[in-house]
Amino acid sequence: MKSRTKVVVIGGGIAGCSTLYHLTQEGWSDVVLVERDELTSGTTWHSAAQVTNFGMAQTMVGLKSHSIALYKKLRDDPEYPVGYHHGDGGIRLANTEEQMQGYRHFASMARGMGVEYEVIDAQECARRHPLITTTNLLGGLWDGQDGDIDPAQLCQALAFHARKAGAEIYRNTPVTRLTQHKDDTWTVHTDHGDIDCDFIVNAGGYRVNEIGAMMGVQHPVASMEHQYFITEDIPAIAAAGHRMPLLRCPISDYYSRQEKGGLLVGFYEQDCKTWGMDGISPSFSNDLCPDDLDRVMDVLEGAFERMPALAEVGIKRIVNGPITYTIDGAPLVGPIPGKRNAYCIIGLRAGLGEGGGHGWLLAQQIVHGEACYDTWVTDPRRFTGHATVELTARKSIEDYQNEFRFHFPHEHRPAGRNAKTTPLTPILAAEGAEFTVVNGWERVDYIKPAPDFHPSLSFNFDEAFDVVAAEVNNVATNVGLTEVNGFNRIEITGKDRHAFLDRMICGTVSRRGGRVGLGYLLNEHGCIKGEATVANLPASDRGPDRIWYGSAAASEYHDMDWLTAHLNPDEDVQLRSLTNDHTILVLAGPKARAVLSECARGDWSAASFPWLSVRECTIGFAPAIVMGVSFSGELAYEIHVPNASLHAAYLALRAAGETHGLKLFGARAVDSMRMEKGFLHWKADLITEFDPFETGLSRFVKLDKEDFIGKAALLKRQAAGPQSQLVTLKIDAAHAPAHPGASLMQGDKVIGTITSGDYGHRVGMNLAYAFVTSGFSQTGSTMQLDLCGERVAAQVIDPSPYDPEFARMRS
């Protein structure tokens, strides 16, 4: 066994084998995989092994397309062929028009990744799958690439090709301990000796947290028992003359695919069970849970109604085994939060179907720092301190019970709610607030007009449209107040703090006390990594000269990892997270200054406290830091308050606002207003696939700086010219917004993809942002938006249609 290697991958299922294989494909041959038992002895061996191209985000479609292409290549490889039924096709059924509308959106989204779905009616579903009835059926989504693969053969083929490229695999080699050294390298201790390495990868399947514990982390991954059975031969299958398409049924919570002359039928019952929460026996390997068909009888009855042939055939075999879930159902593939040179590829509930693509994207991240797609949808850092295994188990149960029911826009399911709250959460609830969820935080979405107000789930504008319009109108004409909790806040101290940030940010970093700036962080490829406000706080009795670095709530772990990874040992810089200690109250509107002046001492005039200023003060008697910044386009103040004083500050602002028409507003109003101003959302419009020039942020780039991260790569990208450009669009539709991922068309050609969409109530326009090919980025360019299957006109307009001179923010 080697004593030194570049990477050690821990786990020999599809996740580990795919990662090892793809590391060799990216050019790293000095890599090792260790497995405690035999390859595929965990969850992989009993997988239902369905391979679909369906995904609800473009990154997921892209990685699945890679899996399919890879599996076809392995199937046709004469050295080590793999059994793969590709192209049987698959149908996702629907019995409501809202589900059908969702399928039309996903078809629009997938088209931008070169994947074609068909939305078909009930009769066509039955024609393509002759075993099903059309009772209570409207139609479905057809994926012609659907199929299934042999799990063991796939992993052995990946291992074969990895070994051929120089990788080594050690079976029956349990890992006993992990040690990280001061230079961030690792030692993997095993029963057969130690291996020193630069990087480690946790691909431990359902034993993920046994491995995590060895490095002092707990991953939000839980396992669920999952049952399927295999039937005796069904005569109608032989009579059909073709292989049966795969079927996924949200109506009756089951799926099926052909298995020889019969069917494999799997269930997502409501009476489901977690597994392994109190530990997993060391001897559980190539093993299953006890059969429990009584638990799935309600689901089975629905399957009989949809597929009557099932009631007339015997069962050959029952499988009940664990599969892993995360909080939102998507895997955790990427850097482990808070650790250096450590990655994971875990929580793959659909491991066989997606594993080829996940290993591909992870290998790119390890070798190159980034993948070809923005991978935030699978990034382990998208969950932060609230992400316990117990919370994950609750969300896993909920997700399991709704396996084939996609999330609608503005849908927030009830499990795991109130994971993160502030002292104001119950007070705002009493005021009628409806809450959305941002990184676990309960954040005001809008104020309900009545306690029983419940908008319908749809891809159209819902019943909250007029409610949001009224909130926006009050902000524009009077003054509004909202809470923004969870905002990422890092205090940076030390004499080298400005020099450090100057290296991190591609533009100007102000050093003036009492001033706020906006900056963008790039990765080594010259593309957008992060966005941050930088506020310079002068020394006072509350602290020394310091910087408050602020960014999106979801970026809490991401940004801290990025900043700490780039600290030089000889720099006098200290980073301290204040994210969970403070909350922002946003005061916005033309009367905001009058309200602030009534509850905070000092001169708040435009001359004394202009736009982009920061000042310590008290709101009433509550300590606060006020920043003159705006995400709404109106005169606005961010009031940062310690959570212990948050209620007092809120009461002072409400009392001061009584005579000025102050009303509460929520996140939906903010999103509408930021669209009108041309303000971008991190990981919606600001992603790692594009540089600041393509994203319309050239004014924030200072190429004459001596150096900043990504500068050399950015210069090369600038010389090559942009391939795409972020534009603002006016959408010619009154019934629905443009949804992220939807395709923009010129005839039959996809020329762009929507990143954000919302109605601009102040300008009376249905607005969207999109990346389009450069030839269509000029103001006035026209195209068609595939809006849930309907082609509607879209036109490029100038950015910031509301107050383009920014006069109201500076007033």
Secondary structure as UniProt FT lines:
FT   STRAND          4..10
FT   HELIX           14..25
FT   TURN            26..27
FT   STRAND          31..34
FT   TURN            39..43
FT   HELIX           44..46
FT   STRAND          50..51
FT   HELIX           58..75
FT   STRAND          84..85
FT   STRAND          90..94
FT   HELIX           97..111
FT   TURN            112..114
FT   STRAND          117..121
FT   HELIX           122..128
FT   TURN            130..131
FT   TURN            135..136
FT   STRAND          139..143
FT   TURN            144..145
FT   STRAND          147..149
FT   HELIX           151..164
FT   TURN            165..166
FT   STRAND          168..170
FT   STRAND          175..180
FT   TURN            182..183
FT   STRAND          186..190
FT   TURN            191..192
FT   STRAND          193..202
FT   HELIX           205..207
FT   HELIX           208..214
FT   TURN            215..216
FT   STRAND          222..231
FT   HELIX           235..240
FT   STRAND          246..249
FT   TURN            250..253
FT   STRAND          254..259
FT   TURN            260..261
FT   STRAND          262..267
FT   STRAND          274..275
FT   TURN            277..278
FT   TURN            282..283
FT   HELIX           293..296
FT   HELIX           297..306
FT   HELIX           308..312
FT   STRAND          315..325
FT   STRAND          332..335
FT   TURN            337..338
FT   STRAND          342..346
FT   TURN            349..350
FT   HELIX           351..368
FT   HELIX           376..378
FT   HELIX           380..382
FT   TURN            385..386
FT   HELIX           389..401
FT   TURN            402..404
FT   TURN            409..410
FT   TURN            415..418
FT   TURN            423..424
FT   HELIX           425..430
FT   TURN            431..432
FT   STRAND          433..438
FT   TURN            439..440
FT   STRAND          441..447
FT   TURN            451..452
FT   TURN            463..464
FT   HELIX           465..477
FT   STRAND          479..484
FT   STRAND          488..493
FT   TURN            495..496
FT   HELIX           497..504
FT   TURN            513..514
FT   STRAND          515..522
FT   TURN            524..525
FT   STRAND          528..537
FT   TURN            541..542
FT   STRAND          546..551
FT   HELIX           553..555
FT   HELIX           556..565
FT   TURN            569..570
FT   STRAND          574..577
FT   TURN            579..581
FT   STRAND          582..588
FT   TURN            590..591
FT   HELIX           592..599
FT   TURN            606..608
FT   TURN            611..612
FT   STRAND          613..619
FT   TURN            620..621
FT   STRAND          622..627
FT   STRAND          636..642
FT   HELIX           643..645
FT   HELIX           646..657
FT   HELIX           658..660
FT   STRAND          662..664
FT   HELIX           667..677
FT   TURN            683..685
FT   TURN            688..689
FT   TURN            692..696
FT   HELIX           698..700
FT   TURN            703..704
FT   TURN            709..710
FT   HELIX           711..720
FT   STRAND          724..731
FT   TURN            740..741
FT   STRAND          743..746
FT   TURN            747..748
FT   STRAND          749..760
FT   TURN            761..764
FT   STRAND          765..773
FT   HELIX           774..776
FT   TURN            779..780
FT   STRAND          782..787
FT   TURN            788..789
FT   STRAND          790..797
FT   TURN            804..805
FT   HELIX           807..810
//
